[in-house]
């Protein structure tokens, strides 16, 4: 193999979904230690929605190819044992392409029994949910947690992983998604109503952990709902996604607030979860990622957790996929699939 023609989606700047560009380029044969992956599925996550607005904390300069994660098949590598393997990878950017050249050490095997789009929903979402639940908050069986956005990609996965671990879940969502949240095994509360009042009625002594991707002023309510010994895990600032100005300011304000709470003698803790933390120790980062994703894939292959695919949309119809993901009308994750 000399070259492969890849179809890529380029984000040229701060544009509406219709401004995403479908482009093509030649990819050379992979160098030693790398692998060329034919992408079968790549997700549309909140990160790309922020990148489109120029609001993601450490996004590269425009233009670039978005795509936070992918599932695909190795079609070329100097290690012949990799060829034909189904794999998953976290990319942060670059996943919205028909073919991607990746470091072979970043590839995680995908069970043959899992559909590509189903498996894709468990890559960034599954690792995020698993690590927040079991590594950061370390929630025990029998505990009660609050999951904001329980119908979303991370939220719906987090609910299922928690239920599989014997944890009681209260999940916020709109009335539209009440049935979906309940079907996942959570107790639904309406995020448009008085959430603290609803949660206190269900857990008068507070909850053992809160998982909050919203940030903004409401983060104080999340912290206030913790029981003694409880943990707040913040992992986003969705409340400020449309705010103008420096995209770093909401994150820095959030960091400062969490730090302040941790300094107080309140018997509670607050953390900001960053999927990429620890990557400077690359071998340990890769090992932990592979271990945690394997755990999630095993649960999915066993049917213990079920993929929440909102829609499967062809890569070249990316504008429609982005619009749907941003509409707030779906449960789970919108997935871009190969034609």
C-alpha positions, 0 to 999 in steps of 0.5 A, a space after each residue: 500500500 502506497 497511499 490511501 484517499 481519506 475523506 475528512 471533515 474540516 472545521 474551518 473556523 467558528 461556523 454553523 454546522 453547515 459550514 463544516 467542510 467535506 475534504 479529501 487527502 492522501 495518507 501515506 503508508 504508516 511508519 513503524 509503530 503506527 497503524 492506519 485505521 479505517 474508521 467505522 464510527 466516530 462520535 459527535 460529543 459535547 467537545 466538538 460542539 464547543 470546538 465549533 464555537 471556538 470554546 473548547 479549553 485547549 482546542 487547536 487553531 483553525 482549521 482542523 479535523 474534529 473527532 474525539 474518538 473512534 472505532 475502526 479496523 486496522 488495514 495497514 501496520 508494520 506489525 502484521 498481527 494488528 491488521 484486521 483487528 477491530 480497535 478503539 482510540 481516543 484522538 481528541 481531534 482527527 476522528 472525523 475521517 474515513 481513515 486515520 494514522 494512529 500510534 499503535 500503542 493507543 489502540 484498544 481492542 474491541 470485542 467482535 460481538 459489539 457493533 461499531 456504532 454501539 462500541 463507539 458510544 462507550 469510548 470517550 463516554 464509557 471511559 469518562 463515566 467509569 473513571 469518574 465513578 470508580 476512580 475519582 468518586 470511588 462510589 460504593 455499592 448501596 450509595 446514592 448519586 445524582 447524575 445531571 443530564 442522565 439522558 446524554 452520552 456520558 450521563 446515560 452511560 454513567 447511570 448504567 455503570 452505576 446501576 450495574 455496581 449496585 448504586 442508586 441513581 437520581 438523574 436529571 433530564 427534561 420531561 421529554 426524556 423522563 421515560 428514557 432515564 427511568 428505563 435506564 434504572 434511574 429515578 428521574 427529576 425534572 431539570 427545569 423545576 427546582 432540582 435541589 428540592 426534588 433531590 432532597 425529597 428523595 435523599 433527605 440527608 444528601 447524596 453520596 456523589 454528584 456528577 455535574 457537566 453543567 458548571 456555572 452558578 448551578 454548581 453551588 447547588 450540586 455541592 450543597 446536595 452532598 451528604 457528609 463525606 460526599 464527592 462532587 465531580 465536575 466535568 464540564 461547563 455547558 452552562 457557559 457554552 454560548 457565552 462570549 469571551 475567553 473560553 478559559 475563564 469559565 473553567 478557571 472560575 470553576 477551578 477556583 471554586 472547587 479549590 475553595 470548597 476543598 479548603 473548607 472543613 465541610 466533610 465534602 470534596 470537589 474534583 474536576 475530572 479531566 480525561 487527559 490528566 496524567 498523559 505526561 506519563 504516557 505508559 501509565 495513561 495508556 495502561 489505565 485507559 486500556 484497562 478501564 475501556 476493557 471493563 466497559 466493553 466487557 459489560 457491554 458485550 455481556 449485555 449489562 450495559 446497553 449502547 445509547 445510539 441516538 442516530 447513525 448518520 453518514 460521515 459526509 452528512 456531518 452537518 445534520 449530525 451536528 445539528 441533531 446532537 445540539 438539538 437537545 432532543 436525543 437520548 444517547 450519542 449521535 454517531 458518524 458512520 462510514 458510508 
